Amino acid sequence: MTSPTTGADKKAVIIGAGFAGIATALRLRALGYEVTLLERLGSLGGRAQVFQRGGYRHDAGPTVITAPFLFDELFELFDERLEDYLDFVPLDPFYRFHFADGSQFDYRASIEDTLTEIRRFSAEDADGYLKLLDKSKNVYDIGFKKLVHRPFTRVWDMVKQIPALLMLKCYKTVAQMVNSHLKHPLIRQAFSIHPLLVGGNPFKTTAIYTLIHYLERRWGVFFCMGGTGKLVDELGALMARQGIHIQLNADVDEIIVEQKIARGIRLSDKTIIDADIVVFGGDPETCYQQLLPQAKPRLPRIKKQYSMGLYVLYFGTKKLYPDVAHHSIWMGPRFKQLLSEIFDSKQMSEDFSLYLHRPTATDKSFAPDGCESFYVLCPVPNLQGDINWDIEAQKLRDRIIDALEETILPQLSSVIEEVFWMTPEDFANDYRSMHGAGFSIEPRLTQSAWFRFHNRDNAVNNLYFVGAGTHPGAGLPGVVSSAKVVEELLTGVEVGSGG
């Protein structure tokens, strides 16, 4: 357990009880802080809410767990063991790809099985994959093990890393890195999708994010039995055991700043909570625009390109689909052009690509007997695009159901039930997400590390940031690691990556 000296007799208020806020609450409690965690929704988890409809359960947000040691660490802070409370089950395949030409590719848990799958498409790409994996490991050794959990609050912190980043060719994009090793167009697509898991266009995202591939290889892809909601519940119980004060339905109106020092927060019901430090666990620009009206701090000068929006379709089926994998990537006929329309021109396209989650492949408790639970994630333009979601949401629902019925979910329209969805407007309203973006700002090179929103504010003392919009970025490993960055900023002691 961390020695509780740094925060002894000090109070910390954390705004937002997503995974970043929860991880920060636990780390600050281990440092001795008296911690209050505030969440404007009615349950913990932030975007990791749980929906119950007609006997079906749906994880609302993240469904893929990589780097499981990051969650082990949170229990180990208090001399507890995660496995006493949670069961992380390894998945194989990691993902099943369904391409527009009807072919299928399984990205498998073992390298040899993955190579066998690749050889069905291109024998030459088997060797190329091994070279890509080696390059991914090199990026991981620098980008994840040495940089992810370190602060980038000074430009010098970034300058020091330039030689390593140049050596690893991180000025290239993920697509450029992948395409330099793989030749078959469909295999290129399969190994370029990782940036989309953190809100990036692989044709614009820095090659630093090829580390995600090795992260999966090194640790595997897991599902938490009971779902991500179960993980949130057990972390909530851990916080309760450690005396962290949790307030739900607590909407923060303002961060109180006096003489450029954050002194606490004011809730919408006018309640004031004093604090020695304030940590914001949501979209940083939301904080600057909505919660700091009096302080008027200098908004970080960053050209903010925001991630795509997400349309998420939830439904159950009165029919089993045993041949559908736990995680499926359903690829449309276009790849680069579709992503350009979503990210750049912000237009709705007639075609789409989808991520399909079938938790009942692993955990039958998500649906009644003889039924399946599904969640479909469709990348769409964020709210900077001129899209009428009152009209387009229903139309997109119908098009997705038709497309899945024609391919991997036959008879879907006759067995589907309990259908509902979320659009970028829901992300903006429920999560205060800027522009309804699914993952805050994009992970471009010019929006990474020092160029991202800083974990400690430059103008307001005692104000810190965790979550997808700050360093190191989106995705469960990123947001959980952002809590380590804040811990180092407070203690001056480097917190290891654990990986």
C-alpha positions, 0 to 999 in steps of 0.5 A: 500500500502507498504510504499515506503521507502526501495527503494526510489531513488534506481533502480531495474532490473528484468530479466524475466517477468514470474509470479515471475518477474511480482510479484517482479516488483510490490512489488519492485515498491510498496517499491519505487524502480524505476523498469525495467522489462526485457523479452527476448520474445515478450510478458509478461508472461514467460511460460504463453504465448498465442498462436493464431492459426486459430481462436483457443486460447491456454494458453501455460503454467499454466492453474490452479489457486489456492490461488487466494489471492496471485493475489489479494495482487498484486492489493491491493499493489496499492489500487486497486481491482483485481475483477475490472479487472478479473473474477476468476471462480471456477471449479467443478470438480477440476479434472476428472480422467480417469483411464486405466480400463475405470473408472472415478473419479471426484475430486469435489469442496465440501468434501461431493461430493468428499467422494461420489465419493471415496465411489464408489471405496472404502467405507473404503477410505472415512474415510481415505481421511478425515484423509489425508485432516486433515494431509494436513491441518497440513502441510499447517498450517506450510509449507504454512502459516509460511514457504513458504514466509520466506527466507531460506538463512542461514542453521539456518533458516532450522534447526529451522524448523526441529522439525515441519517438523519431527512432520509432518513426512515430511521426508516421500514422498507424495506417502507414506503419501497418501498410509498410509491413502488410500488403493484403488490403483486408489484413491491412484493415484488420490491423489498422482498427486499433485507433478507432478503439480510442477515438482516432482515425488510423490514417491520422493517428500517430503510430505511437498507438500501434502499442495497443496491438502489443498490449493485447499480445502481451496481456490478452483481451478479457471479459469481466464476468458480470460485465464492465458493470460488475467491475464498476460495482466491485471498485465501488465496494472497494472505495466504500471499504476505504471510506471514500465518500461517494455522492451520486446525482451530484451535478457540479456547477462551478469549481471555486477558484480564489487567487488562482487556487482551486478551493472546492466546488459548488453543486447545482443545489448550491452546496459547497464542498471545500477541498485542497485539490480538485480533480476533474474526470470529464472532458477538459474543455467542458470544464474550462467552458462550463465550470470555470466561468469566474476564474477565466483561466487561459484555455490551453492553446491546442487545435482541438480535433475531436474524435468521432461520435458514436451511435450505439444500438442495444437489443436482445434476440429471441434466438441464439447465434452461437456462431457469432464471436464475443467481439466482432468487427463488421467491415463495410465496403469502404474503409479510408473514404468512410473514415474521412467522411466521419472525421473530416467532412462529418457527413453521414454515409450510406455505408458503415462499419460496426463493432458488435458485442455479444456478451452472451457468448461468454456470460449467459446471465446477460439474457433470458434462457434461449436469448442473446444480448447485443450491442452495436457500436457504429462510428458516426460524425460528432455534433460538429456535423449537421445531422438531425438525430431525431430522424437519422437515429431510426433510419440508421437503426433500420439500416444496421439491422438490415445489414446484420440480417443479410450477413451474420444475424439471419432472421434478425428482424423477426427475433429482435426485441427491446431495441433502444439506442444512444446518439452523440446527442446523448453523449453530450447530454449525459456525459457532458461530452464536448461535441458529443464526441465518443473519446474526447480529442483525437489521438493525433501526434499534435494532440498527444503527450504535452500537446494534449490537455495537461493533467495539471492546470497551468493557470489554476493551482491545485486543479488536475485532470484525468480521463480520455481528454488528457494525457495519456488518452482514451481507452481503459488503459489510458484513463486508468493510467491518467490517475497514476500521472496525477499521483506522480504530480502530487508526490514527485515519485514516479509510479511504475507502469506495471506492464 
